[in-house]
Each structure stands twice: as C-alpha cells, then as structure tokens.
Amino acid sequence: MLLLQREPETPMEMDEPTVVTTWENRTQIIEIMHSAREMSQEFQDLWDKSGGSGRLSQDDTDRLIELLREIGNLNDMLMRLA
C-alpha cells in the first residue's frame, strides 16, 4: 500500500540579495538592462519565427540555449553588484 502525505503549505522565505544602485554602478546596471532588453527581443523574435507551432530549426534552438545562458550570466553580474 502506498501512502502519500501532504506537507503543510508554508511559504518558504528565501533571502535574495538586494541590488543597490549607486552612482558608481549606475552605468553597469543600465548596460545590463540594455543587454537584457536586446536578448528579450531576440527571444521574442525566435518565438515568433516558430509560427506558434513551437518548432524551431536546430540553429534557432541552439541560439535560444545561448540566449538563456547569457540571460543567466547577466543575472549573475547584476547580483554581484549588490
């Protein structure tokens, strides 16, 4: 017999770093946000290119993976500015 036990729902609070903007790092943050916007647009273009079918060429799929990595790298850069 298999018994499943449901854990009580308690919100898990995670200590997420806070990004602090100063005059010293303002330019870096603006550059990161600009790059993120460009990547977001390219991501949208790839999605539109799939024609809603969800199918992409291998090259487009490879680029999508690269974009996701680059977005993760931008996030890491932003968190280091905290």
Secondary structure, DSSP 8 states (H G I E B T S, - for coil): ----------------------TTTHHHHHHHHHHHHHHHHHHHHHHHHTTTTT---HHHHHHHHHHHHHHHHHHHHHHHT-
